[in-house]
Amino acid sequence: MSIALPIAGARRGACPSLDAPMQTGDGLLARLRVAGGRLTPAALGKLASIAGSFGNGAIEITARGNLQVRGLRAAGAAPFARAVEAVVGIERGLVVETPPLAGSDPYEVLDPRPLARTIRDGSAALAPRLGPKVTVIVDGNGQLNLADLKTDIRLVATAGGFWTITAGRHYFGATAQPAQATLAVLSLLASHGPDARATDLDHIQLLAALGHLCTDAAAPLQPGTTPIGRLDLKTTGVVGLALPFGASPFRALVDLAAMAPRHGVTEFRLAPHHALLAIGADSRLIEELADSDFIIDPADPRRRISACIGSAGCGSGHIAARQIASRLAGIMDHHADLHVAGCAKGCAHPRRAALTLVGRPDGYGLVISGTAGDTPVTVLRADQLEIALGAAAQG
């Protein structure tokens, strides 16, 4: 007899997982924290096939570089989870993120993985009292860094074996004891309960916990490189590609996994910005993908557009956000970024965007330099979108 998995709450702040998928408009959604974010081509192909068998055929890579499978049925969620874990390891507990090229990035100051493991292991006892979205970033400060990802605690490698630390909105300088400093902040968070985030912590509390561990220092992150296109590991080639608006039919990923070995690909790494890095790839991989729907050009206008699934898979969505985003991609100014939101929650892009189009019962709200929850400057009809957004993008 199959055992049904618990369903994650749909309230804001909850997170779907492999163990507790979340109900959405197109079935259950499971988020997979693949161990190390690393997949062999064979594993990617098997995961995509599993997603096609148990879900509705849609696979997503999130803005933070996690896999998501949509359209699962309640009865199939547990067999799906077993099938996934037969192919890849799944991380649980506190979310501790490192850049996708960690350990092999020739430009990183320090390999962040050992510190990340120490923090993950040291936080095991605290994890049950921490919220599911609490996140630690351990950044080796290389060519692909995580500077633009939101986090509760950020550690950045600097010279001399030191790590700078930021907790919530506050920067505390450099420390030679980054694991101890991080666990001190996590202990504070745990004492406030699972709804607390680092931005809720008082600066005086944080200073008391960290002041004796830190010294004044400034070590900004190096300018990051786009994860799309040809990258340099010095010893091997890397090709970065992205899923348009974070989503792909499972069959496209099955085909990608099948072609990978003949182009020298030994591994895929999940990356932020809905990206996938093909490690060891030769330049011919880009040529073969030229006619695919994958984004392989850093200048592709779809990279400047964020879009949720909208009404195609969310009960809150008023518009088919991704279809509209695809339709509007060609008119976007080179310097403008667009967020197409199915509703005012703005899940695909919580931050401000130059232009935001928000689905409403009465049309499409247009927000300029704001978020999906802000008051729109006007409400548009479907036939007004191209002209209005084209004009707004030009200022």
MARTINU-405527 format. One line per 2 residues: number of its first residue (from 0); their letters; for each residue x, y, z of C-alpha. Coordinates in steps of 0.1 Angstrom, whole numbers, plus 5000, padded with zeros to 4 digits. Layout:
BEGIN
NUM) a) X Y Z; ...
***
This chain:
BEGIN
0) ms) 5000 5000 5000; 5014 5034 4990
2) ia) 5019 5059 5018; 5007 5094 5010
4) lp) 5031 5123 5016; 5021 5153 5037
6) ia) 5011 5184 5017; 5030 5216 5023
8) ga) 5008 5245 5034; 5001 5271 5007
10) rr) 5006 5300 5030; 5032 5326 5021
12) ga) 5066 5315 5035; 5059 5278 5031
14) cp) 5082 5258 5008; 5073 5227 4987
16) sl) 5098 5199 4989; 5102 5163 4978
18) da) 5089 5151 5011; 5060 5175 5013
20) pm) 5049 5188 4979; 5026 5218 4976
22) qt) 4991 5220 4960; 4990 5244 4931
24) gd) 4965 5250 4903; 4980 5222 4881
26) gl) 4984 5195 4908; 5012 5191 4934
28) la) 5045 5209 4930; 5077 5193 4944
30) rl) 5110 5211 4948; 5142 5191 4946
32) rv) 5173 5203 4964; 5197 5181 4944
34) ag) 5228 5174 4965; 5255 5198 4954
36) gr) 5234 5208 4925; 5253 5183 4904
38) lt) 5239 5158 4879; 5255 5134 4854
40) pa) 5239 5135 4820; 5224 5101 4827
42) al) 5209 5113 4860; 5195 5144 4843
44) gk) 5178 5123 4816; 5164 5099 4842
46) la) 5151 5127 4864; 5134 5143 4834
48) si) 5118 5110 4824; 5106 5104 4859
50) ag) 5091 5139 4859; 5073 5131 4826
52) sf) 5059 5099 4840; 5046 5112 4873
54) gn) 5040 5149 4866; 5024 5169 4838
56) ga) 5056 5171 4818; 5067 5205 4830
58) ie) 5101 5209 4847; 5114 5241 4862
60) it) 5148 5254 4874; 5141 5281 4900
62) ar) 5158 5315 4903; 5180 5299 4930
64) gn) 5189 5268 4910; 5166 5241 4924
66) lq) 5146 5217 4903; 5108 5217 4904
68) vr) 5084 5192 4890; 5048 5202 4885
70) gl) 5015 5184 4881; 5021 5155 4905
72) ra) 4991 5136 4918; 4986 5128 4955
74) ag) 4988 5091 4949; 5019 5094 4928
76) aa) 5039 5117 4951; 5055 5090 4972
78) pf) 5064 5067 4943; 5078 5098 4926
80) ar) 5100 5106 4956; 5113 5071 4957
82) av) 5121 5071 4920; 5140 5105 4924
84) ea) 5161 5093 4953; 5171 5062 4934
86) vv) 5188 5086 4909; 5202 5115 4930
88) gi) 5209 5125 4965; 5185 5151 4980
90) er) 5196 5177 5006; 5174 5183 5036
92) gl) 5176 5206 5066; 5190 5242 5066
94) vv) 5195 5256 5031; 5232 5264 5027
96) et) 5240 5275 4991; 5274 5278 4973
98) pp) 5280 5290 4937; 5275 5265 4910
100) la) 5313 5264 4901; 5324 5261 4937
102) gs) 5356 5241 4940; 5364 5244 4903
104) dp) 5362 5281 4897; 5398 5293 4890
106) ye) 5388 5328 4901; 5374 5320 4935
108) vl) 5393 5332 4966; 5385 5301 4986
110) dp) 5366 5269 4980; 5334 5274 5000
112) rp) 5322 5238 5001; 5341 5227 5033
114) la) 5327 5257 5052; 5292 5250 5039
116) rt) 5294 5214 5051; 5305 5225 5085
118) ir) 5276 5249 5088; 5251 5224 5075
120) dg) 5263 5197 5100; 5266 5222 5129
122) sa) 5230 5235 5123; 5213 5201 5124
124) al) 5200 5205 5159; 5187 5240 5151
126) ap) 5170 5231 5118; 5136 5220 5133
128) rl) 5132 5255 5149; 5142 5274 5117
130) gp) 5118 5284 5090; 5120 5266 5057
132) kv) 5132 5297 5038; 5161 5305 5061
134) tv) 5191 5305 5040; 5229 5308 5043
136) iv) 5251 5317 5013; 5288 5307 5014
138) dg) 5304 5324 4985; 5339 5317 4973
140) ng) 5339 5351 4955; 5346 5337 4920
142) ql) 5333 5344 4885; 5298 5331 4892
144) nl) 5289 5344 4926; 5256 5347 4944
146) ad) 5256 5384 4950; 5221 5391 4938
148) lk) 5204 5363 4957; 5185 5372 4989
150) td) 5197 5354 5020; 5196 5355 5058
152) ir) 5234 5352 5063; 5260 5358 5036
154) lv) 5296 5348 5039; 5321 5360 5013
156) at) 5357 5347 5010; 5384 5373 5013
158) ag) 5422 5372 5015; 5440 5356 5044
160) gf) 5414 5329 5050; 5389 5355 5063
162) wt) 5352 5356 5055; 5330 5387 5056
164) it) 5296 5383 5071; 5263 5400 5066
166) ag) 5232 5390 5087; 5199 5404 5076
168) rh) 5205 5440 5066; 5236 5444 5086
170) yf) 5273 5440 5076; 5296 5430 5104
172) ga) 5331 5429 5088; 5354 5399 5085
174) ta) 5358 5369 5107; 5383 5340 5110
176) qp) 5356 5319 5126; 5328 5320 5100
178) aq) 5311 5287 5111; 5309 5299 5148
180) at) 5296 5333 5137; 5270 5317 5114
182) la) 5258 5293 5141; 5255 5322 5166
184) vl) 5231 5340 5142; 5212 5308 5135
186) sl) 5208 5302 5173; 5193 5337 5176
188) la) 5169 5329 5148; 5159 5296 5163
190) sh) 5151 5313 5196; 5125 5334 5178
192) gp) 5108 5305 5162; 5102 5292 5126
194) da) 5086 5324 5114; 5117 5345 5121
196) ra) 5141 5357 5094; 5174 5375 5099
198) td) 5158 5408 5088; 5136 5405 5120
200) ld) 5167 5404 5143; 5176 5436 5162
202) hi) 5211 5450 5153; 5220 5452 5190
204) ql) 5213 5414 5194; 5233 5406 5163
206) la) 5262 5428 5174; 5263 5410 5208
208) al) 5265 5377 5191; 5290 5386 5164
210) gh) 5310 5416 5176; 5337 5396 5194
212) lc) 5341 5374 5163; 5345 5401 5136
214) td) 5369 5429 5127; 5362 5459 5104
216) aa) 5369 5450 5068; 5355 5454 5034
218) ap) 5357 5428 5007; 5331 5433 4981
220) lq) 5322 5405 4957; 5340 5404 4924
222) pg) 5318 5414 4895; 5299 5382 4885
224) tt) 5298 5366 4851; 5266 5357 4834
226) pi) 5259 5319 4836; 5248 5318 4800
228) gr) 5270 5310 4770; 5307 5300 4770
230) ld) 5325 5301 4804; 5361 5295 4814
232) lk) 5373 5269 4839; 5408 5269 4823
234) tt) 5411 5231 4824; 5378 5224 4806
236) gv) 5350 5241 4787; 5316 5251 4802
238) vg) 5285 5260 4784; 5257 5277 4803
240) la) 5221 5276 4791; 5189 5287 4807
242) lp) 5153 5275 4806; 5130 5303 4792
244) fg) 5112 5318 4821; 5125 5289 4842
246) as) 5105 5262 4825; 5110 5234 4800
248) pf) 5090 5204 4787; 5106 5172 4802
250) ra) 5114 5159 4767; 5137 5188 4759
252) lv) 5158 5179 4789; 5158 5142 4780
254) dl) 5171 5151 4746; 5197 5175 4761
256) aa) 5210 5147 4784; 5212 5123 4754
258) ma) 5233 5146 4733; 5256 5157 4761
260) pr) 5282 5128 4760; 5290 5133 4724
262) hg) 5299 5169 4732; 5322 5160 4760
264) vt) 5298 5169 4788; 5306 5150 4820
266) ef) 5283 5168 4844; 5255 5193 4846
268) rl) 5253 5218 4875; 5221 5236 4884
270) ap) 5227 5273 4887; 5208 5305 4897
272) hh) 5188 5325 4871; 5171 5293 4859
274) al) 5204 5280 4844; 5221 5248 4838
276) la) 5259 5245 4833; 5273 5218 4810
278) ig) 5307 5210 4823; 5333 5198 4797
280) ad) 5311 5209 4768; 5328 5217 4735
282) sr) 5316 5246 4713; 5296 5224 4691
284) li) 5270 5220 4718; 5260 5257 4714
286) ee) 5257 5251 4676; 5234 5220 4682
288) la) 5212 5240 4706; 5209 5270 4683
290) ds) 5174 5259 4671; 5162 5248 4705
292) df) 5141 5268 4729; 5170 5269 4755
294) ii) 5186 5303 4761; 5222 5301 4750
296) dp) 5228 5338 4742; 5235 5362 4771
298) ad) 5217 5389 4751; 5185 5369 4747
300) pr) 5157 5393 4757; 5140 5365 4776
302) rr) 5167 5368 4802; 5154 5402 4812
304) is) 5119 5389 4818; 5106 5371 4849
306) ac) 5073 5352 4847; 5054 5328 4869
308) ig) 5032 5300 4855; 5002 5322 4859
310) sa) 4967 5309 4852; 4982 5279 4833
312) gc) 4991 5263 4867; 4982 5286 4896
314) gs) 4947 5291 4911; 4957 5327 4919
316) gh) 4968 5336 4884; 4946 5359 4863
318) ia) 4967 5357 4831; 4988 5331 4813
320) ar) 5020 5349 4824; 5047 5329 4805
322) qi) 5028 5329 4772; 5024 5367 4775
324) as) 5061 5371 4785; 5072 5351 4754
326) rl) 5049 5373 4732; 5064 5405 4746
328) ag) 5101 5395 4746; 5109 5410 4712
330) im) 5098 5445 4721; 5117 5449 4753
332) dh) 5144 5476 4753; 5179 5463 4759
334) ha) 5182 5479 4793; 5147 5474 4806
336) dl) 5136 5444 4827; 5101 5431 4828
338) hv) 5082 5411 4854; 5050 5394 4842
340) ag) 5030 5383 4873; 4999 5363 4873
342) ca) 4987 5381 4904; 4998 5407 4929
344) kg) 5018 5382 4949; 5047 5385 4924
346) ca) 5062 5351 4932; 5086 5350 4902
348) hp) 5103 5383 4911; 5097 5397 4946
350) rr) 5120 5426 4940; 5114 5458 4921
352) aa) 5115 5457 4883; 5117 5485 4857
354) lt) 5083 5473 4844; 5058 5450 4860
356) lv) 5027 5436 4843; 5002 5422 4869
358) gr) 4972 5400 4861; 4939 5413 4874
360) pd) 4903 5404 4870; 4898 5436 4849
362) gy) 4930 5434 4828; 4967 5440 4831
364) gl) 4980 5464 4857; 5012 5482 4847
366) vi) 5036 5491 4875; 5067 5512 4867
368) sg) 5098 5508 4889; 5080 5488 4915
370) ta) 5067 5454 4926; 5037 5433 4916
372) gd) 5020 5444 4948; 5023 5481 4941
374) tp) 4995 5503 4927; 4996 5502 4889
376) vt) 4998 5535 4870; 4972 5521 4845
378) vl) 4952 5490 4837; 4957 5477 4801
380) ra) 4937 5455 4777; 4954 5427 4760
382) dq) 4955 5446 4727; 4973 5475 4743
384) le) 5003 5456 4758; 5029 5459 4730
386) ia) 5024 5497 4725; 5022 5506 4762
388) lg) 5052 5485 4772; 5072 5495 4742
390) aa) 5067 5532 4751; 5073 5526 4789
392) aq) 5106 5507 4781; 5118 5537 4761
394) g) 5111 5559 4791
***
